[in-house]
Amino acid sequence: MSDISTSHSGDALTLEFDEGLYPKDAVYGAAYIFIDRCYVHLDRPSPGRISVRLKLKEGVKRALDDLAGEFENEILGQAWRRQIIDENRELIEQVTTQALAGAAGPPGLDDLMSMDIDDDTAFEDPLGIAMSWEDKYKKKSKPSGESEEEEPEEPSPSGEPPTGEGKSSAAGSPR
C-alpha cells in the first residue's frame, strides 16, 4: 500500500496517491470541499495513480503544507462517510421511503376509485372520527336535580323591556 506523495511547484501543491487507497467519490468529495479557496485539478498521471493539484485563489492566505494536511484529513473523512453510508444503506432507504410516502399526501381520485368498497366496509369507522353535525353540536342535557333556565323573553313590539312574568324581580321606582 502506497502513501500520499506531496510536491510544491510555485504557488501550487500536488498530491499524488494510489487509486486503490481511496474511493473515487471520496476524492471528488474532498476536492469539492476545497473549491471555495483553491483551484482544483484532478488528473491520472499513470495507470492506478491519481493526482490532485491545488492552487490557492487570489486573496487566500494559507501555507501550502497546511493545505496538504487539510486535504488528507478531508479525504479520510469522505472515505469514512462513504463506508458508513454503505453499511447503513438499507436503513437509509427505509427511512427515505417512509418519508416520501408520508409526503405523498392523501390518495388521489384514481386510487379512491380503485378501492374495493362494498356494503360491509362502506360505513366502518374504526377510529371513531366520523360524526354528524347534529351529534357534534347537539345541546347537552342538564344532569337531574338542576333546573333549566328559561329562555329570555323577547322584547315587546313597543320596545319596552320584558315584564318578567313568573320571575321575581325588584321593582324599580319611576323617575
C-alpha contacts under 8 A as a table, 3 or more apart, distances in Angstrom:
res1	aa1	res2	aa2	distance
1	M	18	D	7.88
1	M	21	L	7.37
2	S	17	F	6.99
2	S	18	D	6.18
2	S	21	L	7.56
3	D	17	F	6.22
3	D	18	D	7.36
4	I	15	L	6.46
4	I	16	E	5.66
4	I	17	F	4.66
4	I	18	D	7.60
5	S	15	L	5.69
5	S	16	E	5.23
5	S	17	F	6.37
6	T	13	L	7.15
6	T	14	T	5.72
6	T	15	L	4.62
6	T	16	E	6.50
6	T	68	A	7.54
7	S	13	L	5.92
7	S	14	T	5.24
7	S	15	L	6.60
8	H	11	D	7.44
8	H	12	A	6.00
8	H	13	L	4.73
8	H	14	T	6.33
8	H	64	L	7.93
9	S	12	A	5.41
9	S	13	L	6.36
9	S	14	T	7.84
11	D	55	K	6.26
11	D	56	L	7.05
11	D	64	L	7.85
12	A	53	R	6.78
12	A	54	L	5.63
12	A	55	K	4.34
12	A	56	L	6.89
12	A	64	L	7.44
13	L	53	R	5.63
13	L	54	L	5.20
13	L	55	K	6.41
13	L	64	L	6.40
13	L	68	A	7.40
14	T	51	S	6.62
14	T	52	V	5.57
14	T	53	R	4.29
14	T	54	L	6.30
15	L	51	S	5.52
15	L	52	V	5.17
15	L	53	R	6.42
15	L	68	A	7.42
16	E	49	R	6.92
16	E	50	I	5.65
16	E	51	S	4.20
16	E	52	V	6.37
17	F	21	L	7.22
17	F	49	R	5.73
17	F	50	I	5.61
17	F	51	S	6.54
18	D	21	L	5.37
18	D	22	Y	7.71
18	D	48	G	6.00
18	D	49	R	4.65
18	D	50	I	6.30
19	E	22	Y	6.23
19	E	23	P	7.33
19	E	24	K	7.55
19	E	48	G	5.11
19	E	49	R	5.01
19	E	50	I	5.70
20	G	23	P	6.83
20	G	48	G	7.26
22	Y	26	A	6.52
22	Y	27	V	6.87
22	Y	75	I	7.67
22	Y	76	L	7.97
22	Y	79	A	6.60
23	P	26	A	5.33
23	P	27	V	6.65
23	P	79	A	6.72
24	K	27	V	5.16
24	K	28	Y	6.35
25	D	28	Y	4.92
25	D	29	G	5.98
26	A	29	G	5.01
26	A	30	A	6.14
26	A	75	I	5.90
26	A	76	L	7.85
26	A	78	Q	4.84
26	A	79	A	5.10
26	A	82	R	7.21
27	V	30	A	5.24
27	V	31	A	6.12
27	V	75	I	6.01
27	V	78	Q	7.63
28	Y	31	A	5.07
28	Y	32	Y	6.11
29	G	32	Y	5.11
29	G	33	I	6.50
29	G	75	I	7.49
29	G	78	Q	6.37
30	A	33	I	5.25
30	A	34	F	6.85
30	A	71	F	6.72
30	A	74	E	5.47
30	A	75	I	5.09
30	A	78	Q	6.47
31	A	34	F	5.38
31	A	35	I	6.69
31	A	40	V	6.53
31	A	71	F	7.90
32	Y	35	I	5.43
33	I	36	D	7.19
34	F	37	R	5.82
34	F	38	C	5.73
34	F	39	Y	7.83
34	F	40	V	7.31
34	F	71	F	7.96
35	I	38	C	5.12
35	I	39	Y	5.98
35	I	40	V	6.36
37	R	56	L	6.13
37	R	57	K	5.66
37	R	60	V	6.50
38	C	54	L	5.83
38	C	55	K	5.23
38	C	56	L	4.36
38	C	57	K	5.11
39	Y	53	R	7.90
39	Y	54	L	5.71
39	Y	55	K	5.06
39	Y	56	L	6.29
39	Y	57	K	6.45
40	V	52	V	6.90
40	V	53	R	5.74
40	V	54	L	4.91
40	V	55	K	6.68
41	H	52	V	5.74
41	H	53	R	5.01
41	H	54	L	6.67
42	L	50	I	7.21
42	L	51	S	5.81
42	L	52	V	4.72
42	L	53	R	6.45
43	D	50	I	5.88
43	D	51	S	5.13
43	D	52	V	6.48
44	R	47	P	6.87
44	R	48	G	7.71
44	R	49	R	5.78
44	R	50	I	4.72
44	R	51	S	5.99
45	P	49	R	6.34
45	P	50	I	6.60
45	P	51	S	6.71
46	S	49	R	5.49
46	S	50	I	7.71
56	L	60	V	6.34
56	L	62	R	7.98
57	K	60	V	5.84
62	R	66	D	7.15
62	R	67	L	7.18
63	A	66	D	5.31
63	A	67	L	6.43
64	L	67	L	4.88
64	L	68	A	6.33
65	D	68	A	5.10
65	D	69	G	6.52
66	D	69	G	5.19
66	D	70	E	6.20
67	L	70	E	5.05
67	L	71	F	6.13
68	A	71	F	5.19
68	A	72	E	6.25
69	G	72	E	5.14
69	G	73	N	6.19
70	E	73	N	5.13
70	E	74	E	6.08
71	F	74	E	5.01
71	F	75	I	6.08
72	E	75	I	5.25
72	E	76	L	6.30
73	N	76	L	5.19
73	N	77	G	6.25
74	E	77	G	4.97
74	E	78	Q	6.11
75	I	78	Q	5.04
75	I	79	A	6.16
76	L	79	A	5.13
76	L	80	W	6.19
77	G	80	W	5.06
77	G	81	R	6.19
78	Q	81	R	5.11
78	Q	82	R	6.25
79	A	82	R	5.12
79	A	83	Q	6.32
80	W	83	Q	5.09
80	W	84	I	6.30
81	R	84	I	5.13
81	R	85	I	6.20
82	R	85	I	5.11
82	R	86	D	6.17
83	Q	86	D	5.09
83	Q	87	E	6.20
84	I	87	E	5.17
84	I	88	N	6.17
85	I	88	N	5.17
85	I	89	R	5.60
85	I	92	I	8.00
86	D	89	R	5.24
88	N	91	L	5.45
88	N	92	I	6.21
89	R	92	I	5.11
89	R	93	E	6.12
90	E	93	E	5.16
90	E	94	Q	6.28
91	L	94	Q	5.13
91	L	95	V	6.26
92	I	95	V	5.27
92	I	96	T	6.07
93	E	96	T	5.10
93	E	97	T	5.99
94	Q	97	T	5.13
94	Q	98	Q	6.23
95	V	98	Q	5.21
95	V	99	A	6.13
96	T	99	A	5.06
96	T	100	L	6.13
97	T	100	L	5.22
97	T	101	A	6.03
98	Q	101	A	5.06
98	Q	102	G	6.14
99	A	102	G	5.23
99	A	103	A	6.22
100	L	103	A	4.97
100	L	104	A	6.24
101	A	104	A	5.26
101	A	105	G	7.71
102	G	105	G	6.25
107	P	110	D	7.97
107	P	111	D	5.70
107	P	112	L	6.58
108	G	111	D	5.27
108	G	112	L	6.32
109	L	112	L	5.05
109	L	113	M	6.07
110	D	113	M	5.10
110	D	114	S	6.22
111	D	114	S	5.24
111	D	115	M	6.53
112	L	115	M	5.33
117	I	120	D	7.92
117	I	121	T	5.94
117	I	122	A	5.69
118	D	121	T	5.58
118	D	122	A	5.75
119	D	122	A	5.40
119	D	123	F	7.64
120	D	123	F	7.29
120	D	124	E	7.69
121	T	124	E	5.39
125	D	128	G	5.20
125	D	129	I	6.78
125	D	130	A	6.49
128	G	131	M	7.87
131	M	135	D	6.40
131	M	136	K	6.47
132	S	135	D	5.29
132	S	136	K	6.26
133	W	136	K	5.13
133	W	137	Y	6.08
134	E	137	Y	5.40
134	E	138	K	5.41
135	D	138	K	5.44
142	K	146	E	6.62
142	K	147	S	7.90
142	K	148	E	7.16
143	P	146	E	6.28
153	E	162	P	6.14
153	E	164	G	7.75
154	E	162	P	6.77
155	P	158	S	7.94
155	P	159	G	6.08
155	P	160	E	6.32
155	P	161	P	5.55
155	P	162	P	5.39
156	S	159	G	5.50
156	S	160	E	5.84
156	S	161	P	6.93
156	S	162	P	6.65
157	P	160	E	7.58
164	G	167	K	5.51
164	G	168	S	7.55
164	G	169	S	7.43
